[in-house]
Amino acid sequence: MLHTLNVSIPSPRQFTYPFCYDVDPLAEAASLELQRYIADADLMSTEKGCGKMFGVLVVEYEDEEGALQRGFLAAYSGLLGGRNDWPYFVPPVFDAQQPDGHFKRTEREISAINSEIRAIENDPEYLQSVEHHEQTKKRLQAEVDAFKAEVDAAKVRRDARRKSGESLSEEEQAEMIRESQFMKAELRRRRKAMEQADSTLTTQHSTFLKSLQRKRKQMSDELQRWLFAAYRMLNAKGEERDLIDIFREYTHAMPPAGAGDCCAPKLLQYAYLHHLRPVCMAEFWWGESPASEIRHHLHYYPACRSKCLPILMHMLKGLDVAPNPLAQKRHSAEPRVLYADEYIMVVDKPAGMLSVPGKAESVRSEFSDSANISVEEYFANLQLPTNSQFTTEQFTIGEADNSKLKIQNSKFLKAAHRLDMDTSGLLVLARTEQAYVELQRQFASRETVKRYEAVLSGVPTQNSKLKTQNSSTQPSGCLEAISLPLIADINDRPRQRVDMEHGKLALTLYNIVEVRAVDANTAVAYTTKKVDKGRTLIHLYPKTGRTHQLRVHCAHPLGLACPILGDPLYGIERADRMYLHAAELTFHHPVTGETMHFLSPSGF
């Protein structure tokens, strides 16, 4: 399992921070060795459908003579071709794939119950009883609705008689009361009969079916707990804890399916078991991207947070781990005020600054990202001047001196919409509750007009309609559209993925402004990694406001298949920043109704 690594590259001073890292040259050398093996062994021919995540861990150890040596371990995420016992790779933390083991035996029992359930659900007699049950429910519901209409009509007649001034005898008034009481009681009776009918599908088949479903759930839950308890994870201090214990402390929930089977936990577990000292690590994707996700062949990726963050928080204890790059201040400029009055303010947000304070993570530790300051927090101790103090013109040119605004604490300041931390550009904040509600309504109802400027890594294949002139206004009749529904990737937040069945509508219009060749100067200006396939300047017009919408629509194979340059989640190149900028915004003033239009050229 331990492979030689004959390179003269020095070892890094600290171990890799697994959730955000630049690949260490030593880990990259090990990755190249693994990639050659994968290609030579034609390993991925066994994996049908899409690609796979692979990982390497460089380790140090003493040989028989006591000399310090280096080597590397290799792993793949989950199963490869349905197996977890491929040579060259470290074994799983716990082998649940043994045919005669408890997991597989119980899994076969659950599969047999599934077969029984499917047989009942397809049985003609059961299907007939279900159909009869549904028809009975509909009939009773119709009867209840019809009688409810009679009750309402009778009440209207009684109320009309009482208000007409007609002289009513005591007997007539008593009769009206009796009618009301009778009809209310009858309505309750009919509703109760309908509820009983809804819960009395009591054929022999249905009773047995429900017992099977209960048994299946109980067995599945017990098997899952048994499996998680079998994963006993080590750390550099020699401490051992199972997955249930780890997740109970850090997330107060059960582990997600597949926890413990990613590359990083496998690699570290093997190293600790065999007294190897971890030096650095890296994970990369090999092959085609899954249909719903964005993965690039041979691109390096951080460890996932939903499955791996709690586990690695435990397993990295005792190692000198590099600091979290995301916990450092990521913006070099301050937000620039473009406009301010007593109701709103418009600012130009720098890249690397949050729009609003970050949400508290469910997992808190030294490995959590510290909350970088937000625009809201930046202005929290500043009271912006009203028009009685400064003229509006002083703020529309974008040269306001923020130091002049330190008058007193602001009572209300909320961002009406959001920009990703790594996106720069125009952001609107409300200074009153009334303004906030109205601005939120405008953004939610898509009454605002937004234009973004971006630089893409590469050139989209839809390049027959290139625009050679930069236009700062929305063009008419020359926009292309991307419509890919999006949903949160619950296994790897904050990533989003495309989901044609369950995703929310996400629509982006765009026009390509310019295609640029990449020369040596361009490469230096943009990034330290030279890419020869060109850059594309593009204008993007989001018609919906989904999380990461523009970033996914640019990067996904069904979109432009060219990620935004410097995108840390969906991109293929690192750069000095993510090249996405909110350049133009039009909305109505929440109080006066005046059309407000702002421009902030990116300079890309």
Secondary structure as GFF3:
##gff-version 3
##sequence-region A 1 604
A	DSSP	beta_strand	3	4	.	.	.	ID=ss1
A	DSSP	alpha_helix	25	40	.	.	.	ID=ss2
A	DSSP	three_ten_helix	43	46	.	.	.	ID=ss3
A	DSSP	beta_strand	52	62	.	.	.	ID=ss4
A	DSSP	beta_strand	68	76	.	.	.	ID=ss5
A	DSSP	alpha_helix	102	121	.	.	.	ID=ss6
A	DSSP	alpha_helix	124	163	.	.	.	ID=ss7
A	DSSP	alpha_helix	170	198	.	.	.	ID=ss8
A	DSSP	alpha_helix	204	230	.	.	.	ID=ss9
A	DSSP	beta_strand	232	234	.	.	.	ID=ss10
A	DSSP	beta_strand	240	242	.	.	.	ID=ss11
A	DSSP	alpha_helix	243	250	.	.	.	ID=ss12
A	DSSP	alpha_helix	263	273	.	.	.	ID=ss13
A	DSSP	beta_strand	277	286	.	.	.	ID=ss14
A	DSSP	alpha_helix	305	315	.	.	.	ID=ss15
A	DSSP	three_ten_helix	325	327	.	.	.	ID=ss16
A	DSSP	beta_strand	336	340	.	.	.	ID=ss17
A	DSSP	beta_strand	344	349	.	.	.	ID=ss18
A	DSSP	alpha_helix	375	378	.	.	.	ID=ss19
A	DSSP	alpha_helix	393	396	.	.	.	ID=ss20
A	DSSP	three_ten_helix	402	405	.	.	.	ID=ss21
A	DSSP	beta_strand	414	415	.	.	.	ID=ss22
A	DSSP	beta_strand	424	430	.	.	.	ID=ss23
A	DSSP	alpha_helix	433	444	.	.	.	ID=ss24
A	DSSP	beta_strand	449	457	.	.	.	ID=ss25
A	DSSP	beta_strand	480	483	.	.	.	ID=ss26
A	DSSP	beta_strand	486	488	.	.	.	ID=ss27
A	DSSP	beta_strand	496	498	.	.	.	ID=ss28
A	DSSP	beta_strand	507	516	.	.	.	ID=ss29
A	DSSP	alpha_helix	520	526	.	.	.	ID=ss30
A	DSSP	beta_strand	535	542	.	.	.	ID=ss31
A	DSSP	alpha_helix	549	555	.	.	.	ID=ss32
A	DSSP	beta_strand	580	588	.	.	.	ID=ss33
A	DSSP	beta_strand	595	599	.	.	.	ID=ss34
###
